[in-house]
């Protein structure tokens, strides 16, 4: 049976069992700040006016966590240097073009829009392009990228947790950084969760690059301990900060009011936001059917036992089916059936999702950046963990004891009774949690801002 969900523009509508997601352009407001002049020396590569920052590790802005990182990073960089030109290393097709343009961010690397050619012709096309590239640049691959790296004032490695063994592609993410180091361009790792690496070779690959970097910041203490104590990086190089997304701006007041009105947030009955992840079952190697059954039981418990409405948020959409949260949301909505107490949202910007979450009474999430959106706006948040990032960030914000109580390992989460128990405990303690957040979040946001003060210091001294 098809489920129709009444939601505002830019949201998910389950139509015939398939989600149709409307995307809208991102609008970012820049705050007026005192500019910080970032200059290097007196000319040539070692002494020219700094004008360009190149950011790597930006995979797809359809993952709104990646968008949250980029939007907050560009805003903070421009607070310190409004004239700064910012580009990202393109790793996919052109689907992010409108959002990058709205952020005022350029791109470096080949545009690789999806091809309609049959697979054998795509392979032939790729071989021809590679041969043409070798003929033009004398065998050097990525000459345009090389020029962009060499002309950059600094190369910043973003991405959150791409330097680990969870997702693969470690060598791909390290390559532009290695190229920058060969060109004597400063490299900074920005607010990363590092490792753990599954093999000594992976650990050496990352460490070899990191030791030659000008700056390594990590966003939680678990990574700091791993990088300094286990991998042996010097303490002078590594700084414990916080995720830049703690600084992500909310939408403008009119837009925020519109969003909250559309979902009736703050209008009597409390709302609990939930953010299920389509990819977590694959990453954690758990049964996807048990995962769905747990979410169904948990949503029903929120509605029936807590007495709250439920807002299902799809923070990643328009990507490969194994990662597309909107597909999981559509399946949950179908099985729950039409219900005025359950609504869904997808297709919004990272800032707009943060605005929606900020109007809820509690959040339960399998995605890290919705958790950061909730914590940073004072919303009691339960995080389902499958990697070090959830452990480290929740404990950094909430402290070891309360942080542990608001975490549930994904294996334990698959027992619906555990998921329900943790959610009900968090609901009872939400006033206490909100009080802790009111004290801790300004401190965490100061740590997030320190990332960019440290980057500015590197740029001044290079």
SEPA-592346 format. One record per residue (C-alpha): residue number from 1; x, y, z. Coordinates in steps of 0.2 Angstrom, whole numbers, always signed. Layout:
N
PT  num     xx     yy     zz
PT  NUM      X      Y      Z
...
//
This chain:
462
PT  num     xx     yy     zz
PT    1     +0     +0     +0
PT    2     +7    +17     -4
PT    3     +9    +29    +10
PT    4     +6    +48     +8
PT    5    +15    +59    +20
PT    6    +10    +77    +22
PT    7    +26    +87    +22
PT    8    +33   +103    +16
PT    9    +42   +107     +0
PT   10    +59    +99     -1
PT   11    +53    +84     +9
PT   12    +51    +65     +6
PT   13    +35    +59     -1
PT   14    +32    +40     -2
PT   15    +23    +38    -18
PT   16    +19    +20    -24
PT   17    +33    +14    -12
PT   18    +47    +24    -19
PT   19    +53    +41    -12
PT   20    +54    +56    -23
PT   21    +66    +69    -16
PT   22    +65    +87    -21
PT   23    +82    +96    -19
PT   24    +83   +115    -17
PT   25    +98   +126    -18
PT   26   +107   +130     -2
PT   27   +107   +148     +5
PT   28   +121   +152    +17
PT   29   +122   +169    +27
PT   30   +139   +175    +30
PT   31   +141   +185    +46
PT   32   +150   +201    +47
PT   33   +167   +199    +56
PT   34   +183   +208    +58
PT   35   +194   +201    +43
PT   36   +210   +193    +47
PT   37   +224   +196    +34
PT   38   +232   +180    +29
PT   39   +248   +183    +20
PT   40   +264   +173    +16
PT   41   +281   +182    +14
PT   42   +285   +192     -1
PT   43   +282   +183    -17
PT   44   +284   +167    -27
PT   45   +277   +151    -19
PT   46   +285   +155     -2
PT   47   +280   +174     -2
PT   48   +264   +178    -11
PT   49   +248   +185     -5
PT   50   +237   +170     +0
PT   51   +221   +169    -10
PT   52   +216   +150    -12
PT   53   +212   +136     -1
PT   54   +209   +119     -8
PT   55   +199   +107     +2
PT   56   +199    +88     +0
PT   57   +189    +74     +7
PT   58   +172    +81     +1
PT   59   +163    +66     -6
PT   60   +145    +71    -10
PT   61   +135    +85     -3
PT   62   +120    +74     -4
PT   63   +126    +67    +12
PT   64   +121    +82    +23
PT   65   +135    +78    +35
PT   66   +148    +82    +22
PT   67   +138    +97    +18
PT   68   +138   +102    +36
PT   69   +157   +101    +36
PT   70   +159   +111    +21
PT   71   +147   +124    +25
PT   72   +154   +127    +42
PT   73   +172   +126    +36
PT   74   +169   +139    +22
PT   75   +160   +151    +34
PT   76   +174   +150    +47
PT   77   +188   +152    +35
PT   78   +179   +168    +28
PT   79   +176   +175    +45
PT   80   +195   +176    +46
PT   81   +198   +181    +28
PT   82   +183   +187    +18
PT   83   +192   +188     +2
PT   84   +198   +170     +2
PT   85   +195   +159    -13
PT   86   +190   +142     -8
PT   87   +189   +126    -20
PT   88   +186   +108    -17
PT   89   +193    +93    -25
PT   90   +180    +86    -36
PT   91   +178    +67    -33
PT   92   +161    +64    -42
PT   93   +150    +71    -55
PT   94   +141    +87    -56
PT   95   +126    +84    -45
PT   96   +134    +95    -31
PT   97   +136   +110    -43
PT   98   +122   +121    -37
PT   99   +126   +119    -19
PT  100   +144   +122    -21
PT  101   +140   +138    -31
PT  102   +128   +144    -18
PT  103   +142   +142     -5
PT  104   +154   +152    -16
PT  105   +165   +137    -18
PT  106   +175   +132    -34
PT  107   +179   +115    -40
PT  108   +196   +107    -45
PT  109   +197    +91    -55
PT  110   +187    +83    -70
PT  111   +169    +84    -71
PT  112   +163    +67    -73
PT  113   +144    +67    -76
PT  114   +136    +49    -77
PT  115   +139    +42    -94
PT  116   +124    +34   -104
PT  117   +136    +24   -114
PT  118   +136     +5   -112
PT  119   +149     -2   -101
PT  120   +162     -7   -114
PT  121   +161    +10   -122
PT  122   +163    +18   -106
PT  123   +179     +8   -103
PT  124   +185    +13   -121
PT  125   +181    +31   -118
PT  126   +191    +31   -102
PT  127   +206    +23   -110
PT  128   +206    +36   -124
PT  129   +205    +50   -112
PT  130   +220    +43   -102
PT  131   +230    +42   -118
PT  132   +225    +60   -123
PT  133   +230    +66   -105
PT  134   +247    +57   -107
PT  135   +250    +65   -124
PT  136   +246    +82   -118
PT  137   +255    +83   -101
PT  138   +269    +72   -105
PT  139   +263    +57    -95
PT  140   +258    +67    -79
PT  141   +241    +62    -73
PT  142   +230    +76    -67
PT  143   +240    +91    -73
PT  144   +226   +103    -69
PT  145   +224    +96    -51
PT  146   +243    +98    -49
PT  147   +243   +116    -54
PT  148   +228   +119    -42
PT  149   +238   +111    -28
PT  150   +254   +120    -31
PT  151   +245   +137    -32
PT  152   +236   +134    -16
PT  153   +240   +143     +0
PT  154   +235   +127    +10
PT  155   +227   +110     +7
PT  156   +214   +106    +20
PT  157   +209    +87    +22
PT  158   +191    +87    +27
PT  159   +178    +73    +27
PT  160   +176    +69    +45
PT  161   +181    +50    +46
PT  162   +188    +46    +29
PT  163   +205    +41    +36
PT  164   +200    +25    +43
PT  165   +198     +7    +37
PT  166   +178     +8    +37
PT  167   +175    +15    +20
PT  168   +190    +10     +9
PT  169   +199    +22     -2
PT  170   +212    +28    +10
PT  171   +225    +29     -4
PT  172   +214    +40    -15
PT  173   +211    +52     +0
PT  174   +230    +53     +3
PT  175   +236    +56    -15
PT  176   +232    +75    -16
PT  177   +240    +77     +1
PT  178   +255    +68     -5
PT  179   +256    +79    -20
PT  180   +254    +95    -10
PT  181   +268    +90     +1
PT  182   +280    +86    -14
PT  183   +276   +104    -20
PT  184   +280   +111     -2
PT  185   +262   +117     +0
PT  186   +256   +116    +19
PT  187   +244   +102    +23
PT  188   +231   +102    +37
PT  189   +220    +88    +43
PT  190   +204    +96    +49
PT  191   +194    +89    +64
PT  192   +196    +71    +59
PT  193   +192    +55    +67
PT  194   +207    +44    +63
PT  195   +207    +25    +62
PT  196   +208    +13    +69
PT  197   +217     +5    +54
PT  198   +215    -13    +51
PT  199   +232    -16    +44
PT  200   +250     -9    +48
PT  201   +252     -4    +30
PT  202   +236     +8    +31
PT  203   +243    +15    +48
PT  204   +260    +18    +40
PT  205   +252    +26    +24
PT  206   +242    +39    +34
PT  207   +256    +42    +47
PT  208   +269    +45    +34
PT  209   +258    +59    +27
PT  210   +252    +66    +44
PT  211   +270    +68    +51
PT  212   +274    +79    +36
PT  213   +258    +89    +38
PT  214   +259   +107    +46
PT  215   +243   +103    +57
PT  216   +233    +88    +63
PT  217   +217    +92    +72
PT  218   +206    +78    +78
PT  219   +188    +80    +84
PT  220   +187    +68    +99
PT  221   +199    +61   +112
PT  222   +198    +43   +106
PT  223   +207    +49    +90
PT  224   +219    +60    +99
PT  225   +224    +45   +110
PT  226   +226    +34    +95
PT  227   +236    +46    +85
PT  228   +248    +51    +98
PT  229   +250    +35   +109
PT  230   +247    +22    +96
PT  231   +253    +29    +80
PT  232   +266    +40    +88
PT  233   +263    +57    +81
PT  234   +271    +71    +91
PT  235   +260    +81   +103
PT  236   +265    +97    +96
PT  237   +258    +93    +79
PT  238   +241    +86    +85
PT  239   +227    +96    +93
PT  240   +211    +90   +101
PT  241   +197   +102    +94
PT  242   +179    +98    +89
PT  243   +169    +95    +73
PT  244   +166   +111    +63
PT  245   +148   +107    +61
PT  246   +145   +112    +79
PT  247   +146   +130    +72
PT  248   +134   +127    +57
PT  249   +122   +141    +56
PT  250   +103   +139    +58
PT  251    +92   +145    +43
PT  252    +87   +163    +43
PT  253    +73   +167    +56
PT  254    +59   +167    +43
PT  255    +64   +151    +35
PT  256    +66   +143    +52
PT  257    +49   +148    +57
PT  258    +42   +141    +41
PT  259    +50   +124    +43
PT  260    +44   +123    +61
PT  261    +26   +127    +56
PT  262    +26   +115    +42
PT  263    +30   +101    +54
PT  264    +20   +108    +69
PT  265    +36   +109    +80
PT  266    +33   +117    +97
PT  267    +14   +116    +94
PT  268     +8   +106   +109
PT  269    +12    +88   +107
PT  270    +31    +84   +108
PT  271    +41    +78    +93
PT  272    +55    +65    +93
PT  273    +66    +66    +78
PT  274    +74    +49    +72
PT  275    +87    +47    +59
PT  276    +89    +29    +53
PT  277   +104    +25    +42
PT  278   +103    +14    +27
PT  279   +121    +10    +27
PT  280   +124     +6    +45
PT  281   +119    -12    +43
PT  282   +132    -15    +29
PT  283   +146     -5    +39
PT  284   +142    -15    +55
PT  285   +139    -31    +46
PT  286   +122    -34    +55
PT  287   +105    -41    +48
PT  288    +96    -27    +39
PT  289    +79    -35    +42
PT  290    +82    -35    +61
PT  291    +88    -17    +59
PT  292    +71    -12    +51
PT  293    +61    -22    +64
PT  294    +70    -12    +78
PT  295    +66     +4    +70
PT  296    +48     +0    +68
PT  297    +46     -6    +86
PT  298    +55    +10    +92
PT  299    +45    +22    +82
PT  300    +29    +14    +89
PT  301    +35    +15   +107
PT  302    +39    +33   +105
PT  303    +21    +36    +98
PT  304    +12    +25   +111
PT  305    +23    +24   +127
PT  306    +31    +42   +126
PT  307    +16    +50   +118
PT  308    +26    +60   +106
PT  309    +25    +62    +87
PT  310    +39    +56    +77
PT  311    +49    +65    +63
PT  312    +59    +53    +52
PT  313    +74    +62    +44
PT  314    +84    +56    +29
PT  315   +100    +65    +31
PT  316   +108    +56    +16
PT  317    +98    +55     +0
PT  318   +101    +54    -19
PT  319   +116    +43    -18
PT  320   +119    +24    -20
PT  321   +104    +13    -14
PT  322   +114     +5     -1
PT  323   +117    +22     +7
PT  324   +101    +31     +3
PT  325    +92    +35    +20
PT  326    +76    +40    +10
PT  327    +74    +22     +4
PT  328    +74    +16    +22
PT  329    +62    +29    +27
PT  330    +50    +25    +13
PT  331    +50     +7    +19
PT  332    +47    +11    +37
PT  333    +33    +22    +32
PT  334    +25     +9    +21
PT  335    +25     -4    +35
PT  336    +19     +9    +48
PT  337     +5    +14    +37
PT  338     -4    +30    +37
PT  339     -2    +39    +53
PT  340     -4    +57    +58
PT  341     +8    +55    +72
PT  342    +22    +50    +60
PT  343    +30    +62    +47
PT  344    +45    +62    +36
PT  345    +58    +75    +30
PT  346    +71    +73    +16
PT  347    +79    +85     +3
PT  348    +83    +99    +15
PT  349   +100   +107    +17
PT  350   +111   +103    +32
PT  351   +106   +119    +40
PT  352    +88   +117    +37
PT  353    +89    +99    +45
PT  354    +97   +107    +60
PT  355    +83   +119    +61
PT  356    +70   +105    +61
PT  357    +80    +95    +74
PT  358    +82   +111    +85
PT  359    +63   +111    +87
PT  360    +61    +93    +93
PT  361    +61    +87   +111
PT  362    +73    +73   +108
PT  363    +83    +65    +94
PT  364    +88    +47    +91
PT  365   +101    +45    +77
PT  366   +112    +33    +68
PT  367   +120    +47    +58
PT  368   +134    +57    +67
PT  369   +130    +75    +60
PT  370   +112    +75    +65
PT  371   +118    +70    +82
PT  372   +129    +86    +81
PT  373   +114    +96    +75
PT  374   +104    +90    +90
PT  375   +118    +92   +103
PT  376   +123   +110    +97
PT  377   +105   +116    +98
PT  378   +102   +109   +116
PT  379    +92    +94   +110
PT  380    +94    +78   +121
PT  381   +102    +66   +109
PT  382   +104    +47   +108
PT  383   +117    +40    +96
PT  384   +118    +23    +89
PT  385   +137    +19    +88
PT  386   +146     +8    +75
PT  387   +163    +17    +76
PT  388   +174    +28    +87
PT  389   +167    +44    +81
PT  390   +150    +42    +90
PT  391   +159    +37   +106
PT  392   +172    +51   +106
PT  393   +160    +65   +101
PT  394   +146    +60   +113
PT  395   +158    +58   +128
PT  396   +167    +74   +123
PT  397   +151    +84   +124
PT  398   +141    +75   +138
PT  399   +156    +68   +149
PT  400   +160    +50   +151
PT  401   +145    +44   +162
PT  402   +131    +53   +154
PT  403   +139    +51   +136
PT  404   +139    +32   +139
PT  405   +121    +32   +144
PT  406   +116    +41   +128
PT  407   +126    +29   +117
PT  408   +119    +12   +111
PT  409   +130     +0   +101
PT  410   +122     -5    +85
PT  411   +123    -24    +90
PT  412   +113    -20   +106
PT  413   +102     -8    +96
PT  414    +96    -23    +86
PT  415    +87    -29   +102
PT  416    +71    -19   +102
PT  417    +70    -20   +120
PT  418    +87    -12   +122
PT  419    +83     +2   +110
PT  420    +67     +6   +119
PT  421    +75     +6   +136
PT  422    +88    +18   +131
PT  423    +76    +30   +122
PT  424    +64    +30   +137
PT  425    +78    +33   +149
PT  426    +84    +48   +139
PT  427    +67    +54   +138
PT  428    +65    +54   +157
PT  429    +82    +63   +159
PT  430    +80    +76   +145
PT  431    +79    +91   +157
PT  432    +95    +85   +165
PT  433   +103    +82   +148
PT  434    +98    +99   +141
PT  435   +105   +108   +157
PT  436   +122    +99   +153
PT  437   +122   +104   +135
PT  438   +118   +123   +140
PT  439   +135   +123   +149
PT  440   +145   +112   +137
PT  441   +140   +117   +120
PT  442   +149   +135   +121
PT  443   +165   +126   +126
PT  444   +164   +113   +112
PT  445   +160   +127    +99
PT  446   +175   +137   +105
PT  447   +185   +121   +102
PT  448   +177   +120    +84
PT  449   +182   +138    +81
PT  450   +200   +134    +86
PT  451   +202   +123    +71
PT  452   +202   +139    +60
PT  453   +213   +149    +72
PT  454   +226   +135    +70
PT  455   +224   +135    +51
PT  456   +226   +154    +51
PT  457   +242   +152    +61
PT  458   +249   +139    +48
PT  459   +245   +151    +34
PT  460   +253   +166    +42
PT  461   +269   +156    +46
PT  462   +271   +146    +29
//
